[in-house]
Amino acid sequence: MYELIQVSDSFYYIQSPAKIGLVKTGENEVCMIDSGNDKDAGKKVLRILEAQGWTLKAIYNTHSHADHIGGNKFLQDRTGCEIYAPEIEKSFTEHTILEPMYLYGGKPPKNLMHKFMMAQESVVQPLNEAALPEGWEIIHLPGHSFNMAGFRTPDNVVYLADCLSSPETLKKYQICFLVDPEKYLETLEMVKVMEAEFFVPAHAEASKDISSLAQMNIDKVYEIADKIVEFCNGPMGFDTLLKKLFEEYELVMNYEQHALLGSTVKSYLTWLTEKGRLKMEIKDNVLIWMNRDER
């Protein structure tokens, strides 16, 4: 873990729980894509940079989840590097209380206020084309997060952030975190036909071809959607639905999973209601969902 792996002349990544991209932009200068999950990750990254004789110029955050921004503050304090993030993601990175708050739907309990859900705050600039090194391209990848971004480098390596889960992750967790299933599917359809010399997803193997993995992730979204519609054949309250999904996929409920998957299932419910596959109403002071054919 935390091994430096070279992909092309200028692109490297650090093998870690969420891969960290490194791109040489000068003889001894590098820019980083994401920063790891916490201060300790930042320390390990800095040791790698120092061993190579590299100076960190900037960090480009793909999105604001803690496992991608957790090393920001340490690295910024130690190197003075600039940090850039897409709009919305920038606000969450600067005010990290927003992450557990929106997942919980109110003031979050202490069970959700820890480094895995709430990274240290850092000073962030808006990500736009003008902020990029020469020859870089922003790739918009919404769905997993509000405004997630990936990057294409001048040597045609594409960093895909969290838009793909590995087969092992899909099998273990089944329901992967999403804020917008419809936009996520649009992202995956785009990625499925994308061409590059090499693809580096944060949570799957780096590869020259990711089309089959993209399709696997697409299929899983539709599977989850169909399962939700099936369970809503009768009037279904949210907590009962969430319990049935956890039991169906043999998942273990804890505070983090309740928040993450609870938020995801609500996003599915919104999408399925907007698509006309479910209807939503308040009955006897309870918000319920049901199949459109339910009478």
Summary of the structure (lengths in Angstrom):
residues: 295
radius of gyration: 19.9
end to end distance: 54.8
largest distance: 68.9
contacts: 1014
relative contact order: 0.11
helix: 39%
strand: 23%
